[in-house]
Amino acid sequence: MEMPVSYMIIQNLTSLFNDTFSTRVLVSKIAEKMKVYGLWETFVTDSFEEYIDNLVVNTDFELDDNDLFQEEFF
């Protein structure tokens, strides 16, 4: 039996995830994983481009060029 798909904005999805698993995963990490695994359109109501635009506007750009390409492992 297939579960009905529920859509929500990425901030609400992240909040639900963190509450469910008692974690503090950042919205950006959830967004990145959702996009990489092709799940963004399945679960998230806001467009990925709109999310990136808001992220760019609200991000402090005191980063070194190499910081953008640094990998993180969990």
C-alpha positions in Angstrom: 0.0 0.0 0.0 1.4 3.3 -1.0 1.6 6.2 1.5 0.1 9.5 0.3 2.8 12.1 -0.5 2.7 15.1 1.8 4.3 18.4 0.5 5.8 21.1 2.7 8.4 23.9 2.6 12.0 22.9 3.3 12.1 24.7 6.6 9.0 22.7 7.9 10.4 19.5 6.6 13.7 20.1 8.4 11.9 21.0 11.6 9.9 17.8 11.4 13.0 15.7 10.7 14.9 17.3 13.6 12.0 16.8 16.0 11.4 13.2 14.9 15.0 12.2 15.3 16.1 14.6 18.0 18.8 16.1 15.8 19.9 19.6 14.7 20.5 19.1 11.0 20.7 22.3 9.1 18.2 23.2 6.5 21.0 23.5 3.9 22.0 19.9 4.5 18.5 18.5 4.2 18.0 20.6 1.0 21.3 19.4 -0.5 20.4 15.7 0.2 16.9 16.1 -1.1 18.2 17.7 -4.4 21.0 15.1 -4.8 18.7 12.2 -4.4 16.0 13.7 -6.7 13.5 14.0 -3.9 13.0 17.8 -4.0 10.0 17.8 -6.4 8.4 14.9 -4.5 8.3 16.4 -1.0 9.1 20.2 -1.1 6.6 22.9 -2.2 9.1 25.8 -2.7 11.2 25.7 -5.9 14.8 24.8 -5.5 15.8 28.0 -7.5 13.8 30.1 -5.0 15.5 28.4 -2.1 19.0 29.0 -3.6 18.1 32.6 -4.3 17.0 33.1 -0.6 20.1 31.3 0.6 22.4 33.5 -1.4 20.7 36.7 -0.1 20.8 35.5 3.5 24.4 34.1 3.5 27.4 35.9 4.7 29.9 35.8 1.9 33.1 36.0 3.8 34.2 32.6 2.4 37.4 31.7 0.7 36.9 30.4 -2.9 38.0 26.9 -1.8 35.3 26.8 0.9 32.7 26.4 -1.7 34.2 23.1 -2.9 35.1 21.6 0.4 33.4 18.2 1.0 31.8 17.2 4.3 31.5 13.7 5.5 29.0 12.4 8.1 
